């Protein structure tokens, strides 16, 4: 981390704040809200969707995916997962899972019976060359993730690298995922590729972002400004008078066509039709 006094790029600000009402419904006990929607894929690229869910047992029974990676982060509770290849596991509060659906996977995600899990799930697009890659699971436990610390700041690196410290997470798109914890009025700066799309989601407290100190409060998702004119950008974060916790994601846009088909995301309508045919014929 070098001093901002010597930085010659541009400083990130806040381009947009998302704070939707809880509007997703399903089986009794489930509720959710769509923090990133599919309506503007060019703006969000390479990120596709992100939901905040309160999940009872049975809400996400066996279902398919193709052409994406899902990143699940548990805020409270436990999520157990199982897939058609026989993978099983569980992630607890503070843990994440990086699932590559690739050419196709059937899986389910449930908390233990009688409980509810509070979780985030982000969909990351796969580039066309990797759409049909082999599926894989990576459970990323918070206690095992590499750390970076300074006075009043703790950063857990779930994916990518920061200040020479790298996570072991395998990526098809070089996505940075950080959990940042700030003590009251603590400040933190990091540098990101200027053209990356990036956003923060505040889990606890509130943070002030960028040179204009735009406030982002608990439950809000803040998209950061970006620029094609600079190779590097600086992001400044400062907590308020209470401790804060947030997730930060950053990744390079793919600039490829995006076609949604329910749980499948491909580059053409024909690829979506093929995904449904393969699912119907048990080719997952």
N, C-alpha and C positions, 0 to 999 in steps of 0.2 A: 504494500500500500504506500504509494508515494504521496507527497503533499499536493493538495489541489492548487497551490501557488504556482507549480511548475507545469500544470496540465494545460495542453493547448488544443484539446478536442472540444466536445460540447457537453454540457451538463444536462442530464435527463430531467425532465419534468413529468407532469401527469397529463396525459392526453385525454383520458376518459375514465370515469368511475362507474362501476357496475354494482348495484345494490338492489337486485330484484326482490319482489315479494315471494314468499313461499307459495308456489303455484303448482308444483308437480305433485300428483297424487297417484295412489295405487291401492294396494291392499290395506286393510285397517292397520293403523299405526305407522304407516309410511308417509313421509312428507319430504319435499325437496325443492330446490330452486336452481335455475339454470343461470350460472354466473357468466359463462361464455356460451353463446348460442351459435347455431349453424348459419345464421342469416348473413354473415359478413365474413366468409372464409378468407378473402384477400387481406382484410384488416388483421385477422388473428393468426394467419399463417406463420409457423407450422402447427399451431394449436387449433383444435377443431371445436371441442365442447369442454365445458367444465361444470359439474353439478355439485352442490352441497346437499347431502342426503342424511336423513335420519332413518335408519334401516332396521326394521324388525326381522325376525326369522321368517324366511320364505318370500321376502320381497323381490329378491333377485335369484329366481330359480334358474335352472340350466338354460343358457342362451348362447348364441354364436357371435363371433366377431371375425372380421377379415380386413386387412389393409391398414391397420392402425396399431398403436401401442397405447395401453391404458396405464395411467399412473394413479394409484390409489393411496391416499394418506388418511390415517385414522386419527381423528381428533379426540374422540372418547369411545371407550368400549373395545371390542375385539371383533375382527372379521376373519372368518375361516373361509378358505377357498379350495376348490377341487376342479380339475379339468379332465377332458376326455382322454388325455395321455397318461392319466394317473397321478399327476402332481397334486399334492396336498400340503397345506400349511396354514398358518395363522399369523396375523399381524395385530399388534396391540397399539394402544394410544401412543403416538409419536413415531410409529413405524410406517414404512411405505412399501409398496409393491409395484414393480415395473413389469408389466406383462406385454410381450410382443405377440399379437394375434397372428401377424403374417398371413400365410396362405389359408389359415382357418383354425379356429379352436372353439370348443364348447366348454363353458365353465359356469360355475355358480359361486356366489359370494353371500355368506350368511353370518350373522352373529350367532352365538350360542342360543338355543331356544329359551324364550322368556326374557331376552335382553334386547336392547336397541343399541346400534352402533352409529356414531356421528362421524361421517367421513366425507372426504372430497374425492372426486374422480375426474381426472383430466384425460382427454383423448389427444394424442399426438399423432399427426399424420406421418405415414411412411412414404418415402420417395418411391416413384414408380418402379425403380430398379429393385426395391426391397419389398414391394407389396406381397409377393408370394414367398417370402423367406420362411424358414422353419420357425414355428412358435417356440417361445421360451418364457420362463418365469424367473424373476429376480426379486426376492424378498430383501428389503434394505432396512435393517434394524437400526433404530436411532443410536443405541448404545455402541454399535459397531461402526457407525459412519465416522469418517475423519472429521476432526474439529479444527477450528481457527478461533483464537480468543484474543481479546484486548480488554482494557478496563471497561467493565460494564457491558461487554458484548460477547456473545457466544454464537458461533456459526457452525451448523452441521451441514456437511457437503454430501447430499444424497446422490447427485449426478454431476458429472463435469468436474471442473477444477477451478480453484480460486487461490491466488497468491502462491502458486506452486504446490498446492495440496490437492490431490486428485482422488475422487471416488473410484471404486472398482466397477461401477455400473457400466454395462455394455450398452451402447447406443447406436442406432441407425441414423439418427439425427443428433448432432452434438448439443444436447439440451443441458443447460445448467439448472440444477434444482438445489436451493439452499433453504434451510430453516434458520431464521435469525431471531435470537432472543436479546432484547435490549433492556437494561435496567433503566430506572427513571432518568430521563434527560440525557441518556447516553447517545452518542453519535457514531455513525459508521459510514464509511465510504468504500465503494468498490468500482472496478472498471469492467465494462462490457463492450463487445463489438458494437460499433455505432449503428449498424444496420440490423442487428438482432431485434426481433420482437420480444418484449419483456413485460412482465406484470408482477404485482405483489398482491397477496391476499392476507389480510390482517386477521389473525386468529384470536389474539388477546390485545387489549389496550388500544392504542392509536399511535400512528407515526406521521411525521412531517417529511415530505418527499421533495427533493430537488431544491433548486436555488430559490424558488418562490415559497417553499415550505408548505405545499398543499397538504392538508390534513386528510388522512385516510383512517377511518375508524374500524372497529371490530366488525367483521362480517362484510366489509367492502373489498372489492377487487379494483385495483388501480392499474390501468394500462399506462405504460411509460412512453414518452416521446422517443422517436428514433430518427436517424438521419443517414442518408446514403453518402453524404459529403465528407464524413469523418470516419477514420479507421477505428477510433476508440471513443468511448463515452464514459462519463463519470456519473455515478449515482450516489446521492447523499441521503441518508436516512437518520432521523433523530426521533427518539421516543418523547412522549409527553411526561407528565409528572407521575405516571404509573408504569409498571413494567409492561413490555409489549412483546408479542411473538408474531412472526409473519413467515409466509413462504414466498420465495422469489423464484420465478421461472424465466429463462431467457433462451432463445433459440433462433437460428437463421431461417428466414422464409424459404420455402421450396420453390415457389413460383410455378406450381404445376396445377392443372385442372383438378377440381375437387367435385366428386359426385357422391352424394349420400344415398344410401339405401338401407334405412333402419340401422342395424348394427354393423353394416358394411360401409366402408369408405374406399372408393376406387377412383380411377381417372376418367373412365368412360361409362356410359349407360350400359353398354354391352358387358363390361366387366361386372357391373352390379347384377345384371340378369344372370350371368354365369355363376356368381356367388350364390344366388338363390337356388339355381339349379343344383349346384354342388351340395348345398345344405339339404335340399329335398331328397337327394340321392345318397345321403349319409356318407359323403366324401370327406367329412371332417374327422 
